[in-house]
Amino acid sequence: MASKHLAAVLPQQGGPFVVQPCPTLDPGPGELLIEAKAIAVNPVDYSQRDKGFPPIPSYPTVIGSDVAGVVVKTGPDVPGSAPKPGTRVTAFASSFFKGGLAQYGGFQQLVLASHEGVVPLPDSISFEEGAIFPLAVLAALSGFTTIDVPLDTRYAPGDKKAILIWGGASSVGTIAIQFARQLGFTVYATASEKNLRYLESLGVHRVFDYRAEDVVRQIVAAVKQDGVILTDAQCAAGDSLQSVLDVLRDTKGDSQGMVGHAPPLLPGAPSLDGVEVRFSMPPMDPAARAQHISEAFQGWLASGLAAGTVVPSPRVEIVDGGLEGLNSALDTLKQGVSATKLVVRV
C-alpha cells in the first residue's frame, strides 16, 4: 500500500481546497480504509470551507462525509460482518466526529471510516449513486429520532399516522420520504412544481408545490379529507418553519406537535404553542452515536439496498475534475440545485 495519497486539503478558513499528497494511515480499531471512487458534496461542506462552521479545530484539514469506493484494509476489532477488502461500499467518513482529524475527511483518495457507517453497495448501484447516501441517511434518520420516533417504529394503516416533509426533493428530504414510508407514515411533502412527479415516484401520498400561495390551505384540506393524524413534520429546507407551523396549527388538534429542523435554528425563529421544534442531529455521546449510526446504516440502509427497497435519490450530476473539481462542485451547490446531488469521480 502506498505511503501517501492525494487529498483535497483545506489550508485555512475560506479555502479553496488544494490537492496535495497526504500520509496514508492504517485503520485503527473498528475502522476500515476505503479507496474512494466517487465523492458527493453537501451544504455543510461549503459552510465549513467558507465559514469554518461547524467548527474546524485546526488547519490544514480534510472535510467531507459522502464516499463510495472499495475497502482496502480492515483494522483490528472490526466485526466479522463488516465488508471485507475488495468489497464495493458506501461509507460515512466524517472528520467532524473525529476531532477534525484529516484522515477521516471524505475529500481524498484513501479515507478512514468507522465500521458502523460502511455498507456494501450492490453491483446494480454505481459508485456515483452510492456516494449520495451517507450524510443524507444520517441526517434524515436523525430527524426522526430527534422528534422521538425510534428507528424501529412500525405503524399500521389503522394508526392513520402522517408526516409532513417540507423540502422533499432535497437529498435529505428524499431519504426521509423513503424511510417514513417504511415506518408506516402517510407521507405529505412539498417541492417545486417540476419535482412533484419525482416525489410521487418515491411513494409520497400527496405532494404540493411549495410556491403556491395557498399551499398551507391545500395541505390542511388534504389531511382532513384523508382522515389522518398529522402532528409531526421534518423541515428539510430553510425558511420553511413558519409554513410548517401554520399547517400543524390546524392539523395537530390537542396533540403535541413535533418538528425536526435540519438547518440550525436561528434566534427569533418562529414558534407555536403546543409544537416543539428541535434541531435534527444524531446523539452527541460517542457510544450512543455509534449505536445510532449502526442502526441507520447496518440496519435500514444495508437491508434496504440488498432488498432493493431503498433507491439512490435524488438524481446524480457529475462535476468534472476529480478532487480538483470539489471547489467548483461546492460553488455550484452554493448557488442552488434542485432534486440533484453533485458528485465528483476520484
N, C-alpha and C positions, 0 to 999 in steps of 0.2 A: 504494500500500500504506500502511495506517495506520502512524503512528509509534509507537503504543502498542497493547497488547492486555492482556486480563485474565489473571492468573496466580494460582494458589493458593500464596501466599508463606509460607514457614516463617520466622517472625521470630526465633525462638530455640528452643533445645532444649526439648522438651516441648510445643511447638505452642501452640494449634491453628493450622492454616493460616488465613491471612487473604487473601481475594480482593481484589486491587488491581491498578491498571494497572502495566505494566512496559514498558520500551522494546522495540520490535521491531527486531532486528538483521538485517542482510543475511547470507546464508550465506557462509562463508569457503571456502577451497579444499577441494574434496571433500565439501562439505556441501549439504544440502537444507533448505529451510524448509517445514515441514509445518503445515497448518491442521488442528488436532485436531478430530475429530468424536466420538471415544469414547476413554476412558482406563480402563485396568484397574489394579487395585491388587494389591500383593504383600506378604507378611510383612516383607520388608526395608524397606518404606515406613513401617510403624508403628514398626519398630525405629529407623529414622533420625529419625522425628518425635519419639518419646518418649525415646530414649536417646542420640541422636546417634551411633549405630553402624549400619553402617560410618561412620567418622569424616566429619564435615562440616567442611571447612576454615574456613568463615566464614559468618556470618549477616548479614542475611537471605539466603535462597536458595530455589530451587525444586528439588524432588526428583521422583522418579517415572521409570519406564522404559518403560511399555507404552502405545503410542499407535497409533491408526488414524485416517487422515484423508486429506487431499488435498494433493499437492505444490503449493506456491505459487510457489516460485522455486528455481533451482539456482545454486550457486556455481561459481567457476572450477575447472577441473581435475576436474570430475565426469565419469566415463566416459560415453561415448555410449550405453551400455546401461542407464544409470540411468533411473529413472522420470522422465518429463517433467512440467512443470507441468500440472495438471488431472488427473493420474493418481491413482486411489484406491490407498492404500498401507497397509501395516502397518509400523511403524517402531520400532526400538530407540533410545530417546532418553534416555540416562542421563548426568546430570552427574557421576556417580561417577568415570568415566574421563576427565573433562574438568576436573579440579581443582576440582570443586564449583561451576563457573560456572552461574549461574541460567538462562542462555538454553538450556542443554542439558537441563534437567529436563523431565520429561514432563507435569507438572501445570499446563498452561497452554494457552491458545488457539492460540498460534503457537510452535513449538518447532524448534530446530535439531537435525539429526541427521546423522551421518556416513553417506555413501552405502552403505558396506558392510552396514549394518543396515536398509536400506529396501527393501522388496519389494512389487511390485504385488499388489493384492488383487483377486481375481476378483469379478465382479458378483454371483456366487452366494453370496458370503460378506458378511454385513453388517459395518458398521464395528464394532459391538459385539462380534461374533465375532472380527473381525480384531485387536482390541485385546488379546486374551488371549494372543497368540503370543510377543511379543518376548523378555521375560525368561525365560519358560518354555523357549523354544527354546535360548537361550544357556546356561541352567543345565543343562538336560537333556543337550545335546550336549557341553558341557564335562565333564559327569560321565563320558562315555566316554573322551575324550582324557586325562582325569585318571588313568584306570586303564590307559592305554597301548593303547586301542582307537582307531585312526585313523578319521576320519570316512568314509574311502573303503573301509573294511573290507567284504568281502562273503563270508559263509560259505555253503557249500553244505550241503544236507541231510545229506550223508555226514559232514560235520565234527562233527555232533552237539553243537554248542556251545549252551550255555544260559546264561541270565542271570536273576537274581532281582531284582525291583524291589519294594522294600518301601515302601508308601505309594503304590500305583499310581493311586489316584483323585485325587491332587493334580494341580495344573496341570503341575508338573514331571514327575510320575510318568506322566501320560497321554501327554505328548510323548515321554518316554523309551521308553514302550511302543511307540509308533508308529515311532520311529527304530530301536529294537532289532530289530523285525520286519523292517525293510527291510535291516538288516545281515545278516540270516540267522540271528539267535539264535532258539532256542526260549525263549519268554518265560514265566516264572513270576512271579506278582505277588500282593500282599496288598492287602486293602481291607476295609472294614466289610461286613457281610452285605448291606446294601441296595444296595451298589455292585458286587456281584460280576458281575451280568449286564452292567452297563455296560462293565466291563473286558473281558468276553468279546466284546462287540461291537467292541472295538478290536483284537481279534485275539490276546489273551492265550491261551496254550496251556492253562494251568491257573491258577486264581485261588483264593485261600484267605482265609478270614475270620481276620484277624489277632487277633481277640479269643478265638479258640478256644484252650483250654488246651493242646491238643496240636498247635498249628499247626506247630511245628518238625518234629515227627514226621511230620505229614502231607506237608510239602514234601519231606523227605528220602525218604520212601517213594515219592512220585510220581516224583522224579528217578531213583531206582534202577529203578523199574518201566519208565520211559521209555528207560532206557539212554543218557542224555545226559551231557555233561560240564559240571558246574556249578562253576566256580571264581570267577566274577565276580558282583558284586552292586552295586546302587545303593540307598542309603538316602535316600529322598525324604520321610521323616517322622522327627521327633525321637523319642528314647527307643526306638529300634528296633535299635541296633547290636548289642546282645548277642544278640538273636534271630537276626540275620543271621549273626553269627559262629558261633552254635550250628548253623545249617544248614550252613555251609561246612565246619565241622569234620568233618561226616560225608559231604560230597559231593566235596570237592576232591581226595581221595586224597593222593598225594605232590606234586601240583602246587602252584605258588604261587597263593594266593588274592589277589584284589584287590577292594577296596570303595571306591566313591566315595560320600562322605558329604556331603549337602547342607548341613545346619546345621553351623556351625563346631564342630570337636571341642573339648570342654572338658577341662581337666585331670582325670586319673583315668578317662578314657573306657575302655570295655572294649577288650581286645586279645586276639589269638590268635597263637601261633607259626605261621608259615607263611602268614599273611594280612597284607597291608599295607593300612592304612586311610588314605585321603587325602581332604582337604577338596576337594570339587569346585569348580573355578574355572577361568576362562579364563586364558591366558597374561598375565603382568603386563607383559612387554615390549610397548610400544605397536605396533611393527611386526608382531610375532608375533600379538598380539591382533587387529589389524585383519585379518590373513590368516585367522585362525580364525573371526572373525565373518563374513567374506566366504564362507568355505566352508560355514558353517552356514546363513546366510541366502540368499546368492545361489546357492549350490549346492543344499542339501537343501530348504529351505523354499520357495524360489521355484519349483523344478521340481515339488515335491510339490503345491503349491497349484494350479499350472497343470494338472497331470495329474489332480487330484482324489484323490491317494493320501495326502495329509495333510489331516486334518479338524480343525476347531476342537474343542478339548476342554480342560477339562470343560465342563459347561453354563454358560451366562451368566445372571447375575442382575443386573438393572438397579437401581442405587441412585439415587433421585431427588435433584434439587438441583443437577446440573451440578457445576461446580468447588466450589460451596458444599457439595456432598454428599460431598466427599472425606473430611472428618473423620469423618462418620457411617460411610462405607464402611470406613475403617480400623478404627474401633471395632468394627464387626460382624465384620470379618475376624479381629481380635484375639481375639474371643470364640470363634471357631472356625466354619468352614463345612466342608461335605463335598461333594466332587465338584462344586464350584461356583466360578466365577470372578466376582468382583464388579466391575462396570463402571459408570462414570458417562458420561452423554452430555454433550457440550460444545455 
